[in-house]
Amino acid sequence: MNEIIEKFKKCVVQIATPYSSGTGFILFSKKVIVTNYHVVKNCETVVANGREFRKTKVKVLFIDPFLDIAFLESPVPDTDEGPVISKGPVKEGENVLAIGHPFGLKYTSTSGIVSKTERDYNGIKYFQIDAAINPGNSGGPLINSEGEIIGVNTFIIKDAESLAFSLPHFYIEESLESYERFFGRSAVRCTSCKKTDLKENLVSGFCPNCGFRFNK
């Protein structure tokens, strides 16, 4: 696991906004930083800090409030190297590792297992894990024993022990596909019709496809 932790220190970043702080991770081949929407909510830009670059402002490129996922511009050159998203199934009892910046404590890693692979919450299927997750971990990667990303650590149940939830890898892939044709421009995915469109196409804050009121 030490080798995996060292590898991920190159791609795990700390994110700060006027309202909160959290974690993200760089997908080098996709030229984006992945994090949770609630970490960057109400922000056009945020401050990112990582091992591969100095603290800098980066643009929020894509947000999906329903899945609670966001993409930020990456300040490092794209490459085919670095961690990849898993393509395989995730099994209950599988060993996992979470890396993030809980309470500002940089590059904290915790380990555990996948307690349940399909825990439904508000219509979304999450991985339930028992690895310790705390405020500041949101948006960080959940990693399997092969060093692949299998999820985005998203939330915990308050006052409970060993109850954390990670957004599965297939939702990351779904979001990347949804945003692909808009790459480099600010886009949003509608909570109602699930269609992605450019922010500039919103009509007074309403989705141009279905008329749903969008809150940034």
Secondary structure, DSSP 8 states (H G I E B T S, - for coil): -HHHHHHHTTTEEEEE-SS-EEEEEEEGGGTEEEE-HHHHTT-SEEEEEETTEEEEEEEEEEEETTTTEEEEE-SS---S-S--B--S---TT-EEEEEE-GGG-TTEEEEEEEEEEEEEETTEEEEEE-S---TT-TT-EEEETTS-EEEEEEEE-TT-SS-EEEEEHHHHHHHHHHHGGGTTS-EEE-TTT--EEEGGG-BTTB-TTT--B---
